[in-house]
Amino acid sequence: MSANPESLVFQCQQCGDCCVGRGGILVRPDEVEAMAALLVLPEAEFCRRFVEASALGPRLTVADGVCVFLMPGSLCRVHPVKPFICRQWPFLPAILMDPDELDNAKTACPGLNPDCNHKDFLEAALGRVVKEPEG
């Protein structure tokens, strides 16, 4: 594999499909704080407008079937401070653990190389530096 295995398995096409957040785009308090600050809103106002309760915890609201922050042109309104789950895509635990999940993701995400195998995908994930924000 080359020096940048991630680029061989995934290159974002900015299609916005991952912004559908089928399982919900879960958010942590520090992420809410960062997004509220970016939008220059008090956290309470941010939560009232953009966060809803779910069985798994707070999540971003959905408008017309997609994340409320997806803008025209498939751009993210909170991209500089987007939630961790968004920064992880497509290297989510379920896809890392199950080759069938990778095959399913390939059908939805045009940025995933349809020819990459699960081993290459895992190697790309291991070579990727995705850190949780310190806090």
C-alpha distance (Angstrom), angle and dihedral (degrees) to the residues before:
residue distance angle dihedral
M1 . . .
S2 3.81 . .
A3 3.79 128.6 .
N4 3.81 91.7 -86.5
P5 3.81 108.3 43.9
E6 3.82 92.2 169.9
S7 3.81 91.8 66.2
L8 3.81 89.2 54.3
V9 3.79 92.8 58.0
F10 3.81 104.0 28.8
Q11 3.79 137.2 24.6
C12 3.79 114.4 165.1
Q13 3.80 112.6 -120.8
Q14 3.82 93.4 -170.9
C15 3.80 90.7 -124.5
G16 3.81 93.7 144.1
D17 3.80 94.8 -133.3
C18 3.80 91.9 123.7
C19 3.82 87.5 55.5
V20 3.78 89.2 69.5
G21 3.80 86.4 81.8
R22 3.79 95.4 -159.5
G23 3.80 92.4 -172.1
G24 3.77 92.8 38.9
I25 3.76 127.9 -92.4
L26 3.77 98.6 -100.5
V27 3.79 117.1 -154.4
R28 3.78 133.8 -159.4
P29 3.80 125.3 -145.2
D30 3.81 93.1 -103.7
E31 3.80 90.1 52.2
V32 3.80 91.5 49.8
E33 3.80 88.8 50.0
A34 3.82 92.1 50.9
M35 3.81 94.8 46.4
A36 3.80 92.2 46.6
A37 3.80 90.1 50.4
L38 3.80 91.7 49.1
L39 3.80 90.3 51.8
V40 3.82 91.4 42.4
L41 3.80 92.4 -122.8
P42 3.79 130.5 134.7
E43 3.82 108.5 -106.6
A44 3.80 92.1 -117.0
E45 3.81 91.0 54.6
F46 3.81 91.2 45.4
C47 3.82 90.4 52.1
R48 3.80 92.7 46.4
R49 3.80 91.1 52.9
F50 3.79 104.5 33.2
V51 3.83 112.6 18.9
E52 3.79 130.4 72.3
A53 3.78 133.9 -178.8
S54 3.80 120.8 -105.8
A55 3.79 135.7 174.6
L56 3.82 88.3 -100.0
G57 3.80 95.8 45.8
P58 3.79 137.6 -87.6
R59 3.77 116.2 -16.6
L60 3.77 137.4 177.2
T61 3.77 114.7 -92.9
V62 3.77 121.6 -108.7
A63 3.79 124.3 -131.4
D64 3.80 120.2 -167.7
G65 3.81 89.5 -9.8
V66 3.82 97.5 -54.1
C67 3.78 138.5 83.0
V68 3.78 111.3 -69.4
F69 3.83 89.2 -123.6
L70 3.81 96.9 58.3
M71 3.80 106.5 112.0
P72 3.80 130.3 -166.0
G73 3.78 111.0 -69.7
S74 3.82 90.0 36.7
L75 3.78 91.8 -83.9
C76 3.80 122.0 148.7
R77 3.79 116.8 -124.9
V78 3.83 91.1 -152.2
H79 3.82 97.8 35.2
P80 3.84 96.9 134.3
V81 3.82 90.1 58.1
K82 3.80 102.1 22.4
P83 3.82 116.8 156.5
F84 3.79 120.0 -83.6
I85 3.81 92.8 -110.6
C86 3.81 88.4 58.8
R87 3.80 92.0 48.6
Q88 3.82 89.5 51.0
W89 3.80 96.3 57.3
P90 3.01 123.2 153.8
F91 3.80 93.3 7.6
L92 3.80 94.6 74.4
P93 3.82 119.9 152.1
A94 3.81 94.6 -112.7
I95 3.81 91.6 53.2
L96 3.80 92.2 44.7
M97 3.80 91.6 52.4
D98 3.79 101.2 42.6
P99 3.80 127.4 47.9
D100 3.82 89.3 -159.1
E101 3.80 89.8 58.8
L102 3.80 88.9 53.8
D103 3.80 89.6 52.4
N104 3.83 89.6 49.8
A105 3.82 91.1 48.8
K106 3.81 90.5 50.8
T107 3.81 89.8 59.9
A108 3.82 91.1 55.2
C109 3.80 103.5 35.0
P110 3.80 119.2 60.9
G111 3.81 89.2 -167.2
L112 3.79 92.5 68.3
N113 3.79 113.0 89.2
P114 3.82 104.4 -117.5
D115 3.80 89.2 -148.8
C116 3.80 97.7 53.9
N117 3.75 116.6 108.2
H118 3.79 126.9 -142.7
K119 3.82 92.7 -102.8
D120 3.82 91.4 56.0
F121 3.80 89.6 45.6
L122 3.82 90.7 53.6
E123 3.81 91.5 47.4
A124 3.80 89.9 51.8
A125 3.80 90.7 49.6
L126 3.80 91.8 50.1
G127 3.79 90.4 50.9
R128 3.79 93.3 49.5
V129 3.77 120.9 94.3
V130 3.80 109.7 -141.6
K131 3.76 112.4 160.9
E132 3.75 129.5 -173.5
P133 3.78 110.3 -121.4
E134 3.76 112.2 -99.0
G135 3.71 113.4 -111.1
